[in-house]
Amino acid sequence: MTKSEQGKKNWRIAFFGVKSWEKEIIEREISRLDTFGVGIFKEEVQDNLELAAKYDIISPFIYSTFDEKTLEKLPNLKMVATRSTGMDHIDCDKCKKNGIVVANVPVYGSNTVAEYAFALLLAVSRKIVVAHQSVENGEFNPEGLTGVDLYGKTLGVIGCGKIGQNVIKIARGFGMKVLGVDGYRDPKLEKKMGFKYTDLETCLKMSDFVTLHVPAVPETHHMINKKNIKLMKPGSFLINTARGAVVETEAIVWALNNKVLAGAGLDVTEEEMMVESMSVVMSKKITKDNLQDILSFHMLRDRDDVVFTPHNAFNTKEAIERIVKTTVENIKTFMAK
């Protein structure tokens, strides 16, 4: 054993929920970690707690759940280095009580998600997916594919942080008017970027398009719901690239059926993990509310006026590089203490 190897701490580190496109980057970046070996697994933490329990440092994505019950089965855990900005999948209070450090990736793609939000907005408002399917089916006819202009329309941006600000920039480039909703108002930013702050109800009433860019916290749970979605302009559009729980899924179904919404672009949905597996849907553990969310999801999935994608807004080569590099840096910083 070399002197450098003797100086290494025997940290046991694992990456869970690793997708194929991440693996090569993770393998490259972990060479920067001062440790003997790192586990890389496709499965989520809760799917193999016996394996996860062997590690001191775990890097998950949002589908690995670190609730109180899970944390109790991870006695060696010293750090959770999530490969995400959101931390709603982690019981941070319980981690703090147990002396477990939690680190996230605060900024990895404010432009990345903003661009995707507009991709969804354009796809649903110009019926691009339906048009493509029509051509695939052998029809080359624009009948029934009439969309709407963005120029001169009003976009409501709920959440004016880094992502929301990039959305505002893009919207202004399209010649749109912009209303912003945020708990913190910055008059200088408002003036500089050419938008107007307002409250949520006014935003819903006045906007032709509404896009969500807030975290999943108790205060934002069902921020858009069956009650206030009725305030939206008839024929408006809703875009969600934030978190599924921010919007009540039943409310979207109702609004589309009642012509309040002309369309929706959704990259996230409530109970995302459950819609992936029929075995979960048939499980005895599923609650009535879970089942309602899943049924609402399936009612939305096959509609022509909804563009649905699988939580993909973060997924660019550049953003993944930033996510993995920041995560490895978080782990390095922790190990150096």
VENSULKA-V504405 format. One record per residue. RES is the residue in one small letter. BURIAL is b if it has 24 or more other C-alpha atoms within 12 Angstrom, else e. Layout:
RES&BURIAL  RES&BURIAL
This chain:
m&e  t&e  k&e  s&e  e&e  q&e  g&e  k&e  k&e  n&e  w&b  r&b  i&b  a&b  f&b  f&b  g&b  v&b  k&e  s&e  w&e  e&b  k&e  e&e  i&b  i&b  e&b  r&e  e&b  i&b  s&e  r&b  l&b  d&b  t&b  f&e  g&e  v&b  g&b  i&b  f&b  k&b  e&b  e&b  v&b  q&b  d&e  n&e  l&b  e&e  l&b  a&b  a&b  k&e  y&b  d&b  i&b  i&b  s&b  p&b  f&b  i&b  y&b  s&b  t&b  f&b  d&e  e&e  k&e  t&b  l&b  e&e  k&e  l&b  p&e  n&b  l&b  k&b  m&b  v&b  a&b  t&b  r&b  s&b  t&b  g&b  m&b  d&b  h&b  i&b  d&b  c&b  d&e  k&e  c&b  k&e  k&e  n&e  g&e  i&b  v&b  v&b  a&b  n&b  v&b  p&e  v&b  y&b  g&b  s&b  n&b  t&b  v&b  a&b  e&b  y&b  a&b  f&b  a&b  l&b  l&b  l&b  a&b  v&b  s&b  r&b  k&b  i&b  v&b  v&b  a&b  h&e  q&e  s&e  v&e  e&e  n&e  g&e  e&e  f&e  n&e  p&e  e&e  g&e  l&b  t&e  g&b  v&e  d&e  l&b  y&e  g&e  k&b  t&b  l&b  g&b  v&b  i&b  g&b  c&b  g&b  k&b  i&b  g&b  q&b  n&b  v&b  i&b  k&b  i&b  a&b  r&b  g&e  f&e  g&e  m&b  k&b  v&b  l&b  g&b  v&b  d&b  g&e  y&e  r&e  d&e  p&e  k&e  l&e  e&e  k&e  k&e  m&b  g&e  f&b  k&b  y&b  t&b  d&e  l&b  e&b  t&b  c&b  l&b  k&b  m&b  s&b  d&b  f&b  v&b  t&b  l&b  h&b  v&b  p&b  a&b  v&e  p&e  e&e  t&b  h&e  h&b  m&b  i&b  n&b  k&e  k&e  n&b  i&b  k&b  l&b  m&b  k&b  p&b  g&b  s&b  f&b  l&b  i&b  n&b  t&b  a&b  r&b  g&b  a&b  v&b  v&b  e&b  t&b  e&b  a&b  i&b  v&b  w&b  a&b  l&b  n&e  n&e  k&e  v&b  l&b  a&b  g&b  a&b  g&b  l&b  d&b  v&b  t&b  e&b  e&b  e&b  m&b  m&b  v&b  e&e  s&e  m&e  s&e  v&e  v&b  m&e  s&e  k&e  k&e  i&e  t&e  k&e  d&e  n&b  l&b  q&e  d&b  i&b  l&b  s&b  f&b  h&b  m&e  l&b  r&b  d&e  r&b  d&b  d&b  v&b  v&b  f&b  t&b  p&b  h&b  n&b  a&b  f&b  n&b  t&e  k&e  e&e  a&b  i&b  e&b  r&b  i&b  v&b  k&b  t&b  t&b  v&b  e&b  n&b  i&b  k&b  t&e  f&b  m&b  a&e  k&e
